[in-house]
Amino acid sequence: MVELLEGEGGFEAVIGLARTGAARLELTDETSIAQAAGQIANRNRPLRLVLDTTGFLHDDEFKPEKSLSQLDPRHLAHSFAINAIGPALLMKHFLPLLAREGKAVFATLSARVGSIGDNRLGGWHGYRASKAALNQLVRTAAVELRRSHRQAVCIALHPGTVDTRLSRPFAKDGLDVRSPTTAASEIWTVLQALGPDDSGSFLDQHGRAVPW
Ligand SMILES: NC(=O)c1ccc[n+]([C@@H]2O[C@H](COP(=O)([O-])OP(=O)(O)OC[C@H]3O[C@@H](n4cnc5c(N)ncnc54)[C@H](OP(=O)(O)O)[C@@H]3O)[C@@H](O)[C@H]2O)c1
């Protein structure tokens, strides 16, 4: 997304934050989030787009659960820390910085499997539940944001299945797996089409609403 947005040329500056590097942002450390937001606030430039592309599905220790018997409180807590609480803290510190006049967007990458209405397969309890929590946090923040930023948009976005280290172990034949470059371009198309009435929604990579 950073490469795409830099190439677009429509923004005065594109700032990539990560947990490594100079502008460190660690989702489990609110101080690092507050500091990153403070540095951006100090630029005194209207913030037009904040895009959260973080998330957690598996690592060396935790694999997605296949049944209730595999539930592990530490795994659940980690999923919520990264997929729900971290993005909630991003909204806490970055939504107040969005431009008050004209279009401004906060979008966080959620996942269709976080949809409660669309859950027919079960499994992946922690990922599903933490993304459902994220969706509720986005919706709640959007209600609050509208009071101060009438034209701003706050959404959860399902990026489709994308070839990344998160999805790779689970990519099956028949799935429409796209490259990160293609996914970024689809996300950008959705972001450009957003208007204030979209705030508080959960959209897929084609801009269509995903059931809650
Ligand atoms: N790939 C898919 O098919 C797919 C499908 C549906 C939804 N999504 C969602 O899309 C988003 C991006 O996923 P991805 O496929 O790009 O996964 P990924 O390649 O695993 O990237 C996850 C990103 O989150 C960052 N991150 C993880 N924990 C963090 C922490 N504690 N503090 C700060 N950053 C942290 C990682 O940073 P590091 O590089 O430092 O590890 C990495 O940049 C996620 O929300 C995911 O749920 C993906």
The ligand as an SDF file (V2000), in Angstrom:
LIG
                    3D

 48 52  0  0  0  0  0  0  0  0999 V2000
   -3.7980  -12.6020    3.4900 N   0  0  0  0  0  0  0  0  0  0  0  0
   -5.0850  -12.8740    3.4280 C   0  0  0  0  0  0  0  0  0  0  0  0
   -5.5310  -13.7280    2.6320 O   0  0  0  0  0  0  0  0  0  0  0  0
   -6.0620  -12.1460    4.3050 C   0  0  0  0  0  0  0  0  0  0  0  0
   -7.4140  -12.4820    4.2000 C   0  0  0  0  0  0  0  0  0  0  0  0
   -8.3300  -11.8150    4.9940 C   0  0  0  0  0  0  0  0  0  0  0  0
   -7.8950  -10.8270    5.8580 C   0  0  0  0  0  0  0  0  0  0  0  0
   -6.5670  -10.5250    5.9520 N   0  0  0  0  0  0  0  0  0  0  0  0
   -6.1630   -9.4920    6.8940 C   0  0  0  0  0  0  0  0  0  0  0  0
   -5.2910   -8.5730    6.2610 O   0  0  0  0  0  0  0  0  0  0  0  0
   -4.3810   -8.0280    7.2330 C   0  0  0  0  0  0  0  0  0  0  0  0
   -2.9580   -8.1430    6.7230 C   0  0  0  0  0  0  0  0  0  0  0  0
   -2.6630   -9.5330    6.6670 O   0  0  0  0  0  0  0  0  0  0  0  0
   -1.4480  -10.0990    5.8170 P   0  0  0  0  0  0  0  0  0  0  0  0
   -2.0150  -11.2200    5.0100 O   0  0  0  0  0  0  0  0  0  0  0  0
   -0.7090   -9.0010    5.1530 O   0  0  0  0  0  0  0  0  0  0  0  0
   -0.6160  -10.7410    7.0040 O   0  0  0  0  0  0  0  0  0  0  0  0
    0.9310  -10.6930    7.3440 P   0  0  0  0  0  0  0  0  0  0  0  0
    1.7210  -10.7820    6.0880 O   0  0  0  0  0  0  0  0  0  0  0  0
    1.1260  -11.6890    8.4290 O   0  0  0  0  0  0  0  0  0  0  0  0
    1.1000   -9.2070    7.9110 O   0  0  0  0  0  0  0  0  0  0  0  0
    0.6600   -8.8770    9.2060 C   0  0  0  0  0  0  0  0  0  0  0  0
    1.1890   -7.5140    9.5350 C   0  0  0  0  0  0  0  0  0  0  0  0
    0.8240   -7.1970   10.8870 O   0  0  0  0  0  0  0  0  0  0  0  0
    1.9810   -6.7030   11.5440 C   0  0  0  0  0  0  0  0  0  0  0  0
    1.9250   -6.9920   12.9820 N   0  0  0  0  0  0  0  0  0  0  0  0
    1.6660   -8.1670   13.5680 C   0  0  0  0  0  0  0  0  0  0  0  0
    1.7430   -8.0600   14.9020 N   0  0  0  0  0  0  0  0  0  0  0  0
    2.0780   -6.7560   15.1530 C   0  0  0  0  0  0  0  0  0  0  0  0
    2.3320   -6.0210   16.3280 C   0  0  0  0  0  0  0  0  0  0  0  0
    2.2890   -6.5910   17.5320 N   0  0  0  0  0  0  0  0  0  0  0  0
    2.6450   -4.7070   16.2160 N   0  0  0  0  0  0  0  0  0  0  0  0
    2.7120   -4.1180   15.0020 C   0  0  0  0  0  0  0  0  0  0  0  0
    2.4890   -4.7650   13.8460 N   0  0  0  0  0  0  0  0  0  0  0  0
    2.1870   -6.0650   13.9180 C   0  0  0  0  0  0  0  0  0  0  0  0
    3.1280   -7.4590   10.9100 C   0  0  0  0  0  0  0  0  0  0  0  0
    4.3410   -6.8110   11.1720 O   0  0  0  0  0  0  0  0  0  0  0  0
    5.7690   -7.5780   11.0170 P   0  0  0  0  0  0  0  0  0  0  0  0
    6.0690   -7.5080    9.5540 O   0  0  0  0  0  0  0  0  0  0  0  0
    6.6690   -6.7910   11.8760 O   0  0  0  0  0  0  0  0  0  0  0  0
    5.5670   -8.9900   11.5000 O   0  0  0  0  0  0  0  0  0  0  0  0
    2.7150   -7.4140    9.4440 C   0  0  0  0  0  0  0  0  0  0  0  0
    3.0540   -6.1750    8.8800 O   0  0  0  0  0  0  0  0  0  0  0  0
   -4.6540   -8.7820    8.5390 C   0  0  0  0  0  0  0  0  0  0  0  0
   -5.5070   -8.0230    9.3420 O   0  0  0  0  0  0  0  0  0  0  0  0
   -5.3660  -10.0390    8.0790 C   0  0  0  0  0  0  0  0  0  0  0  0
   -6.2170  -10.5660    9.0820 O   0  0  0  0  0  0  0  0  0  0  0  0
   -5.6440  -11.1650    5.1930 C   0  0  0  0  0  0  0  0  0  0  0  0
  1  2  1  0
  2  3  2  0
  2  4  1  0
  4  5  1  0
  4 48  2  0
  5  6  2  0
  6  7  1  0
  7  8  2  0
  8  9  1  0
  8 48  1  0
  9 10  1  0
  9 46  1  0
 10 11  1  0
 11 12  1  0
 11 44  1  0
 12 13  1  0
 13 14  1  0
 14 15  2  0
 14 16  1  0
 14 17  1  0
 17 18  1  0
 18 19  2  0
 18 20  1  0
 18 21  1  0
 21 22  1  0
 22 23  1  0
 23 24  1  0
 23 42  1  0
 24 25  1  0
 25 26  1  0
 25 36  1  0
 26 27  1  0
 26 35  1  0
 27 28  2  0
 28 29  1  0
 29 30  1  0
 29 35  2  0
 30 31  1  0
 30 32  2  0
 32 33  1  0
 33 34  2  0
 34 35  1  0
 36 37  1  0
 36 42  1  0
 37 38  1  0
 38 39  2  0
 38 40  1  0
 38 41  1  0
 42 43  1  0
 44 45  1  0
 44 46  1  0
 46 47  1  0
M  CHG  2   8   1  16  -1
M  END
$$$$
